[in-house]
Amino acid sequence: MKRALVSVSDKKNLVEFVSGLCELGYEIISTGGTKKALEQAGISTIGISEITGFPEIMDGRVKTLHPNVHGALLCVRDHPDHVAQLKEHNISYIDLVCVNLYPFKETVQKENVTHEEIIENIDIGGPSMLRSASKNYRYIPVLCDPSDYDTVLKELREHGETCMATRERLAAKVFRHTARYDAMIADYLTKKTNVKFPESYTITYDKIQDLRYGENPHQEAAFYKNMHPQYSLANAKQLHGKELSYNNIQDGNAAIEILKDFEGQCAVVGLKHMNPCGVGIGKTLEEAWDKAYEADPVSIFGGIVAMNEEVNATVAEKLSKIFLEIIIAPSFSSEAFEILSKKKNIRLMTLDTTLEPSAKMKVTHVNDGLLVQDIDAHKITATDLECVTKRQPSEAEIEQLLMAWRVVKHVKSNAIVLVKDDMTVGVGAGQMNRVGAAKIAIEQAQEKAKGSVMGSDAFFPMPDTVEEAAKAGVSAIIQPGGSIKDQLSIDECDKHGIAMVFTKVRHFKH
């Protein structure tokens, strides 16, 4: 008679699966709560202590760590010495393993959970059994996921055993499962001990969905989330529209990152290809939208819009008149949803914009490597600014300068942003030289450049950017400062009566 070892925390579909094994003639070995649940369902089981000849001790901390278990799991069944040793020690084969682990992730996420409770939910015996059996997958099917129960039962019923391909696939899933489990534990203890850059960097993500394609149709892609996403597109709820694409997710993420820098203000962000095409703030959402749209009504076509207040019917009517890929907001009024959902493909998504990002580090992939850095969460206020010119900026200019600074931080370097009347009027992104970015922003702004303020993500290495700003009628500039030629730009500002402030912080975005 074949035997199955069953010990699970997640008891979804457990009784149905084990009943199927019993119908196929399997004896069931079980432990603790699993044994109790099965026996309550009328399924007879063999206790693990009957296999080990030793009681469960230390509140269940030690129960399956025994040669009678691991010998049965690790025996190479066509190796004569292994088989002889099993017989010598009266150890019987275990032919199937169904194990999943203590709920470490769920425990960590509980409110007011204690460190002691978290530690008690580090499973030791479960991963050991999974790893032992999976190492020996040539002979033993190993299940850690209830979604595989039906596949295994089907093969057992039809063929009397599982096929090698299935066992190999299940073993791979087990090692991913245990690697993820260990990564979560490592992450918790690494953060608790304040190790910022450990000697090895282990992260784990859970798949949300397969995507239609990647950056281009010939590239496959999928979307994953970390353990507990908060202010993240992974935590947003899609109410309507097509499935998200890879580029949608990249753009949506960039849009909500910008939006986060406008907490406390009614703001709308329009975005295209990872760069803002229009940002507006206003007393009402309608005013903020009008400004974001007016900033660049051409580029917003086919773009992403994110806002931090509920979409009402008035704003929805305006949004519905142009082609947009995604609208992200805390909520949609019933009238707004009715208006916008008439468009079949537009993605309508809700996200609580008051949440804080859970990620503190940014991870970037390079060929065969990772770059890890702090998230760029630096913010400034008016008191952080150092005026370096003869003319001081007015209070109104300071407000516009701070807005330009919040936006330029999120524009691909080299970056220049022009702001006027609480809206972007020109954005120059991703240029190889700074004056080139300034020319693009000024050209986009046209006559709106006159009286605008300019934000630069990094210092001016030459006075040429100030020269272009002066020609366009820019009244004030915000930039980090720090160039050995700062004085040249300061002198150029003084020549034209432009106020310039230094932040002493750079915001390159590559």
C-alpha positions as CSV (number, residue, x, y, z in Angstrom):
1,M,0.0,0.0,0.0
2,K,1.3,3.4,-1.0
3,R,1.6,6.2,1.6
4,A,1.1,9.9,1.5
5,L,2.4,12.4,4.0
6,V,0.0,15.3,4.4
7,S,0.7,18.3,6.6
8,V,-0.7,21.7,5.6
9,S,-1.5,25.1,7.0
10,D,-3.6,26.1,4.0
11,K,-6.4,23.5,4.1
12,K,-8.2,24.7,0.9
13,N,-9.6,21.6,-1.0
14,L,-7.6,19.4,1.5
15,V,-10.5,16.9,2.3
16,E,-11.4,16.4,-1.4
17,F,-7.8,15.8,-2.3
18,V,-7.0,13.3,0.5
19,S,-10.4,11.5,-0.1
20,G,-9.2,11.0,-3.7
21,L,-5.9,9.6,-2.5
22,C,-7.8,7.2,-0.1
23,E,-9.9,6.0,-3.0
24,L,-6.7,5.1,-4.8
25,G,-5.5,3.0,-1.9
26,Y,-3.2,5.4,-0.2
27,E,-2.5,5.4,3.6
28,I,-2.4,8.9,5.0
29,I,0.3,10.0,7.4
30,S,-0.5,13.3,9.1
31,T,0.4,15.7,11.8
32,G,-1.2,18.2,14.3
33,G,-4.0,20.3,12.9
34,T,-4.1,18.5,9.6
35,K,-4.6,15.2,11.2
36,K,-7.4,16.6,13.3
37,A,-9.1,18.2,10.3
38,L,-9.0,15.0,8.3
39,E,-10.3,12.8,11.1
40,Q,-13.2,15.3,11.6
41,A,-14.0,14.7,8.0
42,G,-14.0,10.9,8.6
43,I,-10.6,10.2,7.0
44,S,-8.5,7.8,9.0
45,T,-4.8,8.8,9.4
46,I,-1.6,7.6,10.8
47,G,0.0,10.0,13.3
48,I,3.6,11.1,12.6
49,S,4.6,9.7,16.0
50,E,3.6,6.2,14.8
51,I,6.1,6.6,12.0
52,T,9.0,8.1,14.1
53,G,8.4,6.2,17.3
54,F,8.9,9.5,19.0
55,P,6.4,12.0,20.4
56,E,5.9,15.5,19.0
57,I,7.8,17.7,21.4
58,M,8.5,21.4,22.1
59,D,4.9,22.5,21.2
60,G,5.3,20.8,17.8
61,R,8.6,22.4,17.0
62,V,10.1,18.9,16.6
63,K,7.9,16.2,15.0
64,T,9.0,15.3,11.4
65,L,12.7,15.9,11.7
66,H,13.5,12.2,11.9
67,P,15.3,9.5,9.8
68,N,12.1,7.5,9.5
69,V,10.6,10.5,7.6
70,H,13.6,11.8,5.7
71,G,15.1,8.4,5.0
72,A,11.7,7.5,3.4
73,L,11.8,10.7,1.4
74,L,15.5,10.7,0.3
75,C,16.0,7.0,-0.5
76,V,17.1,6.5,-4.1
77,R,14.8,3.6,-5.0
78,D,17.0,2.0,-7.6
79,H,20.1,2.2,-5.4
80,P,20.6,-1.2,-3.8
81,D,22.4,0.2,-0.7
82,H,19.7,2.8,-0.1
83,V,17.0,0.2,-0.3
84,A,18.9,-2.2,2.0
85,Q,19.4,0.5,4.6
86,L,15.7,1.3,4.6
87,K,14.9,-2.4,5.2
88,E,17.6,-2.7,7.9
89,H,16.0,0.2,9.8
90,N,12.4,-0.9,9.1
91,I,11.6,2.3,7.2
92,S,8.8,2.3,4.7
93,Y,8.6,4.4,1.6
94,I,6.6,7.6,1.5
95,D,5.2,7.9,-2.0
96,L,3.6,11.4,-2.1
97,V,4.1,14.5,0.0
98,C,1.6,17.3,0.4
99,V,2.9,20.1,2.6
100,N,2.6,23.8,2.8
101,L,4.1,26.1,5.3
102,Y,3.3,28.1,8.4
103,P,1.7,31.5,7.4
104,F,4.8,33.6,7.9
105,K,3.7,36.3,5.4
106,E,0.3,36.6,6.9
107,T,1.7,36.7,10.4
108,V,4.1,39.6,9.6
109,Q,1.3,41.6,8.1
110,K,-1.0,41.3,11.2
111,E,-1.6,44.4,13.3
112,N,0.2,44.6,16.6
113,V,2.0,41.3,16.0
114,T,4.9,40.5,18.3
115,H,8.4,39.5,17.3
116,E,7.9,36.3,19.3
117,E,4.8,35.4,17.3
118,I,6.6,36.0,14.0
119,I,9.5,33.8,15.0
120,E,7.1,31.0,16.0
121,N,5.7,31.1,12.5
122,I,9.0,30.2,10.9
123,D,8.4,26.7,9.6
124,I,11.4,24.3,9.9
125,G,10.0,20.8,9.4
126,G,7.8,21.7,6.5
127,P,10.5,23.2,4.3
128,S,12.8,20.3,5.2
129,M,10.2,17.7,4.1
130,L,9.5,19.6,0.9
131,R,13.2,19.9,0.0
132,S,13.9,16.3,0.8
133,A,11.0,15.0,-1.3
134,S,11.7,17.4,-4.1
135,K,15.4,16.4,-4.3
136,N,14.0,12.9,-4.9
137,Y,11.3,13.9,-7.4
138,R,12.3,11.0,-9.7
139,Y,10.1,8.9,-7.4
140,I,7.9,11.2,-5.3
141,P,5.4,13.8,-6.4
142,V,5.5,16.8,-4.0
143,L,2.7,19.3,-3.7
144,C,2.9,22.7,-2.0
145,D,0.0,24.4,-3.8
146,P,-3.7,23.3,-3.7
147,S,-4.0,24.4,-7.3
148,D,-2.0,21.2,-8.3
149,Y,-4.3,18.7,-6.5
150,D,-6.6,18.1,-9.4
151,T,-3.7,17.5,-11.9
152,V,-2.0,15.0,-9.6
153,L,-5.3,13.1,-8.9
154,K,-6.1,13.0,-12.6
155,E,-2.7,11.4,-13.4
156,L,-2.9,8.9,-10.6
157,R,-6.4,7.8,-11.6
158,E,-5.5,7.5,-15.3
159,H,-2.0,6.0,-15.0
160,G,-1.5,4.9,-11.4
161,E,1.3,7.3,-11.0
162,T,2.4,10.9,-12.0
163,C,4.6,11.4,-15.0
164,M,8.2,12.6,-14.7
165,A,7.4,15.9,-16.3
166,T,4.8,16.6,-13.7
167,R,7.0,15.6,-10.8
168,E,9.8,17.8,-12.1
169,R,7.5,20.8,-12.5
170,L,6.2,20.3,-9.0
171,A,9.7,20.0,-7.6
172,A,10.6,23.3,-9.3
173,K,7.6,24.9,-7.8
174,V,8.6,23.6,-4.3
175,F,12.0,25.1,-4.5
176,R,10.6,28.5,-5.6
177,H,8.1,28.2,-2.7
178,T,10.8,27.5,-0.1
179,A,13.1,30.1,-1.6
180,R,10.3,32.7,-1.4
181,Y,9.6,31.6,2.2
182,D,13.3,32.0,3.2
183,A,13.5,35.3,1.4
184,M,10.6,36.7,3.4
185,I,12.2,35.6,6.6
186,A,15.5,37.0,5.6
187,D,13.9,40.3,4.6
188,Y,12.1,40.6,8.0
189,L,15.2,39.9,10.0
190,T,17.5,42.0,7.8
191,K,15.2,45.0,8.3
192,K,14.9,44.3,12.0
193,T,18.7,44.4,12.3
194,N,19.0,47.5,10.2
195,V,21.3,45.9,7.6
196,K,20.8,48.2,4.5
197,F,23.1,46.5,1.9
198,P,23.5,42.8,3.0
199,E,26.2,40.6,1.5
200,S,23.5,38.9,-0.6
201,Y,20.3,40.6,-1.8
202,T,17.4,38.3,-1.9
203,I,13.9,39.6,-2.9
204,T,10.7,37.8,-3.8
205,Y,7.6,38.8,-5.7
206,D,4.3,37.1,-6.4
207,K,2.8,37.1,-9.9
208,I,-0.3,39.2,-10.4
209,Q,-0.9,38.4,-14.0
210,D,0.6,37.6,-17.4
211,L,0.6,40.6,-19.7
212,R,-0.5,40.8,-23.3
213,Y,3.1,41.6,-24.2
214,G,6.1,43.5,-23.1
215,E,7.5,46.9,-24.3
216,N,6.9,45.6,-27.8
217,P,4.5,42.8,-29.1
218,H,7.4,40.4,-29.8
219,Q,8.4,40.4,-26.0
220,E,6.6,38.4,-23.4
221,A,6.0,39.9,-20.0
222,A,4.3,39.4,-16.6
223,F,3.5,41.6,-13.6
224,Y,4.7,40.8,-10.1
225,K,4.1,42.4,-6.7
226,N,6.1,42.3,-3.4
227,M,4.9,41.0,-0.1
228,H,2.8,44.0,0.9
229,P,2.4,46.7,-1.8
230,Q,0.7,49.9,-0.5
231,Y,1.0,53.0,-2.6
232,S,1.6,50.9,-5.7
233,L,0.0,50.1,-9.0
234,A,0.1,46.5,-7.8
235,N,-2.4,47.5,-5.1
236,A,-4.7,49.4,-7.4
237,K,-8.1,47.9,-8.4
238,Q,-9.1,47.9,-12.0
239,L,-12.8,48.6,-12.4
240,H,-13.0,48.6,-16.2
241,G,-11.2,48.2,-19.5
242,K,-8.6,46.1,-21.2
243,E,-5.9,44.2,-19.4
244,L,-2.8,46.3,-18.5
245,S,0.2,46.1,-20.7
246,Y,3.9,46.3,-19.7
247,N,4.1,49.9,-20.9
248,N,0.8,50.8,-19.1
249,I,2.2,49.6,-15.8
250,Q,5.5,51.5,-16.3
251,D,3.6,54.7,-17.2
252,G,1.0,54.2,-14.4
253,N,3.7,53.8,-11.8
254,A,5.5,56.9,-13.0
255,A,2.3,58.9,-12.9
256,I,1.4,58.0,-9.3
257,E,5.0,58.7,-8.2
258,I,4.7,62.2,-9.4
259,L,1.2,62.5,-7.8
260,K,2.7,61.6,-4.4
261,D,4.7,64.8,-4.4
262,F,1.5,66.8,-4.5
263,E,-0.1,65.5,-1.3
264,G,-2.3,68.2,0.3
265,Q,-3.0,69.8,-3.1
266,C,-5.7,68.9,-5.7
267,A,-3.5,67.6,-8.5
268,V,-3.7,66.0,-11.9
269,V,-0.8,64.3,-13.7
270,G,-0.8,63.6,-17.4
271,L,2.0,61.2,-18.5
272,K,3.4,59.7,-21.6
273,H,6.3,57.3,-22.0
274,M,7.5,57.7,-18.4
275,N,7.6,61.5,-18.5
276,P,5.0,64.0,-17.4
277,C,3.4,65.9,-20.3
278,G,1.2,68.0,-18.1
279,V,0.8,68.6,-14.3
280,G,-1.8,70.9,-12.9
281,I,-3.0,71.9,-9.4
282,G,-6.1,73.8,-8.6
283,K,-8.8,74.5,-6.0
284,T,-11.0,71.9,-7.7
285,L,-10.3,68.8,-9.7
286,E,-11.8,70.4,-12.8
287,E,-9.4,73.3,-12.5
288,A,-6.5,70.9,-12.0
289,W,-7.5,68.8,-15.0
290,D,-7.9,71.8,-17.2
291,K,-4.4,73.0,-16.4
292,A,-2.9,69.5,-16.9
293,Y,-4.6,69.2,-20.3
294,E,-3.8,72.7,-21.4
295,A,-0.1,72.1,-20.6
296,D,0.2,69.8,-23.6
297,P,-3.1,68.8,-25.3
298,V,-1.2,67.0,-28.1
299,S,1.0,64.7,-26.0
300,I,-1.8,63.7,-23.6
301,F,-3.4,61.8,-26.4
302,G,-3.1,58.1,-25.6
303,G,-1.5,58.9,-22.2
304,I,-2.1,58.1,-18.6
305,V,-3.9,60.4,-16.1
306,A,-3.6,60.2,-12.4
307,M,-5.4,62.4,-9.9
308,N,-5.8,62.5,-6.1
309,E,-9.5,63.3,-5.7
310,E,-12.6,61.5,-6.7
311,V,-13.5,61.8,-10.4
312,N,-16.9,63.6,-10.7
313,A,-19.3,63.7,-13.7
314,T,-18.0,67.1,-14.8
315,V,-14.4,66.0,-15.0
316,A,-15.5,62.6,-16.5
317,E,-17.2,64.4,-19.4
318,K,-14.0,66.2,-20.2
319,L,-11.8,63.1,-19.9
320,S,-14.2,61.2,-22.1
321,K,-13.6,63.5,-25.0
322,I,-10.0,62.4,-25.6
323,F,-8.3,59.0,-26.0
324,L,-6.6,57.9,-22.7
325,E,-5.1,54.6,-21.8
326,I,-5.6,54.7,-18.1
327,I,-7.3,56.9,-15.5
328,I,-6.2,56.4,-11.9
329,A,-8.0,58.1,-9.0
330,P,-9.0,57.4,-5.4
331,S,-12.6,56.8,-6.6
332,F,-15.1,57.5,-9.4
333,S,-18.6,58.8,-8.7
334,S,-21.4,56.6,-10.1
335,E,-22.1,59.2,-12.8
336,A,-18.5,59.5,-13.7
337,F,-18.1,55.7,-14.0
338,E,-21.1,55.5,-16.2
339,I,-19.8,58.2,-18.5
340,L,-16.2,56.8,-18.7
341,S,-17.2,53.1,-18.9
342,K,-19.0,53.7,-22.2
343,K,-15.5,53.6,-23.6
344,K,-14.8,49.9,-23.9
345,N,-11.0,49.8,-23.6
346,I,-10.1,52.6,-21.2
347,R,-8.7,51.3,-17.9
348,L,-10.3,52.8,-14.9
349,M,-8.4,52.2,-11.7
350,T,-8.8,53.1,-8.1
351,L,-5.9,53.6,-5.7
352,D,-5.9,55.1,-2.2
353,T,-3.5,58.1,-2.8
354,T,-3.1,58.6,1.0
355,L,-1.1,55.4,1.4
356,E,2.6,55.5,1.8
357,P,4.9,53.5,-0.4
358,S,6.1,50.4,1.3
359,A,9.3,50.2,-0.8
360,K,12.3,52.1,0.6
361,M,14.8,50.8,-1.9
362,K,14.8,51.0,-5.7
363,V,16.1,48.0,-7.6
364,T,17.2,48.4,-11.2
365,H,18.3,45.4,-13.4
366,V,21.4,45.5,-15.6
367,N,22.8,42.6,-17.5
368,D,23.4,39.9,-15.0
369,G,23.2,42.3,-12.1
370,L,21.2,44.6,-9.8
371,L,21.6,48.1,-8.8
372,V,20.0,49.0,-5.4
373,Q,19.6,52.4,-4.0
374,D,17.4,54.5,-1.7
375,I,14.1,55.6,-3.2
376,D,14.5,59.3,-4.1
377,A,12.0,60.6,-1.5
378,H,13.7,63.9,-0.8
379,K,11.4,66.9,-0.5
380,I,12.1,70.6,0.0
381,T,10.2,73.6,1.4
382,A,10.7,77.3,0.9
383,T,13.0,77.5,3.9
384,D,15.4,75.1,2.2
385,L,16.0,77.4,-0.7
386,E,19.1,79.6,-1.0
387,C,18.8,82.7,-3.1
388,V,22.1,83.4,-4.9
389,T,21.0,86.3,-7.1
390,K,20.5,90.0,-6.4
391,R,16.8,89.7,-7.0
392,Q,14.9,87.6,-4.5
393,P,11.9,85.6,-5.9
394,S,8.5,86.7,-4.8
395,E,6.3,84.5,-2.7
396,A,4.2,83.7,-5.8
397,E,7.4,82.7,-7.7
398,I,8.5,80.5,-4.8
399,E,5.3,78.6,-5.0
400,Q,5.8,78.0,-8.8
401,L,9.5,77.2,-8.3
402,L,8.6,74.5,-5.7
403,M,6.1,73.0,-8.2
404,A,8.7,73.0,-10.9
405,W,11.1,71.2,-8.5
406,R,8.5,68.5,-7.6
407,V,7.9,67.8,-11.3
408,V,11.5,68.0,-12.7
409,K,12.5,65.4,-10.1
410,H,10.4,62.9,-12.1
411,V,11.5,63.8,-15.6
412,K,14.2,61.8,-17.3
413,S,17.6,63.6,-17.2
414,N,18.8,65.9,-18.5
415,A,15.5,67.6,-17.5
416,I,14.1,71.1,-17.7
417,V,10.5,72.1,-16.6
418,L,8.7,75.4,-17.0
419,V,5.8,76.2,-14.7
420,K,3.4,79.1,-14.7
421,D,0.0,79.6,-13.0
422,D,0.2,76.2,-11.2
423,M,0.7,74.2,-14.3
424,T,3.6,72.9,-16.4
425,V,3.9,74.8,-19.6
426,G,7.1,73.1,-21.0
427,V,8.9,69.9,-20.4
428,G,12.3,69.0,-21.9
429,A,13.2,65.4,-21.1
430,G,16.1,63.0,-21.6
431,Q,18.5,65.2,-23.5
432,M,22.2,64.7,-23.8
433,N,22.9,68.3,-22.8
434,R,21.0,70.7,-20.5
435,V,20.6,73.6,-22.9
436,G,19.0,71.2,-25.4
437,A,16.4,70.2,-22.8
438,A,15.8,73.9,-22.0
439,K,15.2,74.7,-25.7
440,I,12.7,71.9,-26.0
441,A,10.8,73.1,-22.9
442,I,10.8,76.7,-24.1
443,E,9.7,75.7,-27.6
444,Q,6.8,73.7,-26.2
445,A,5.8,76.6,-23.9
446,Q,5.9,79.2,-26.7
447,E,4.4,82.5,-25.5
448,K,3.6,80.9,-22.1
449,A,7.3,80.8,-21.3
450,K,7.2,84.6,-20.6
451,G,6.8,85.0,-16.9
452,S,7.2,81.3,-16.2
453,V,9.7,79.8,-13.8
454,M,12.3,77.1,-14.7
455,G,13.3,74.0,-12.8
456,S,16.5,72.0,-13.6
457,D,17.2,68.6,-12.1
458,A,21.0,69.3,-12.0
459,F,23.3,72.3,-12.0
460,F,24.2,74.4,-15.0
461,P,27.7,73.7,-16.2
462,M,27.6,76.8,-18.4
463,P,25.5,80.0,-18.5
464,D,23.9,79.0,-21.8
465,T,20.8,77.6,-20.2
466,V,20.2,80.9,-18.4
467,E,20.8,82.7,-21.7
468,E,17.9,80.7,-23.3
469,A,15.7,81.3,-20.2
470,A,16.3,85.0,-20.4
471,K,15.4,85.1,-24.1
472,A,12.1,83.3,-23.4
473,G,11.2,85.7,-20.5
474,V,11.6,83.2,-17.6
475,S,11.4,85.1,-14.4
476,A,13.0,82.7,-11.8
477,I,15.0,79.5,-11.8
478,I,15.4,76.7,-9.3
479,Q,18.4,74.3,-9.6
480,P,20.8,72.4,-7.3
481,G,23.9,74.5,-7.7
482,G,27.3,73.0,-7.1
483,S,29.1,73.6,-10.5
484,I,32.5,75.2,-10.4
485,K,31.1,77.7,-12.9
486,D,28.0,78.6,-10.8
487,Q,29.0,82.2,-10.7
488,L,28.7,82.5,-14.5
489,S,25.1,81.5,-14.3
490,I,24.5,83.7,-11.3
491,D,26.0,86.7,-13.2
492,E,23.8,85.9,-16.2
493,C,20.7,85.9,-14.0
494,D,21.7,89.2,-12.5
495,K,22.2,90.6,-15.9
496,H,18.6,89.9,-16.9
497,G,17.0,90.4,-13.5
498,I,16.2,86.7,-13.0
499,A,15.9,85.4,-9.5
500,M,17.7,82.0,-9.0
501,V,17.6,79.7,-6.0
502,F,19.8,76.7,-5.1
503,T,18.4,73.5,-3.5
504,K,21.8,71.8,-3.0
505,V,20.1,68.5,-4.0
506,R,20.4,66.9,-7.4
507,H,17.6,64.8,-8.9
508,F,19.1,62.8,-11.8
509,K,16.7,60.2,-13.2
510,H,18.2,57.6,-15.5
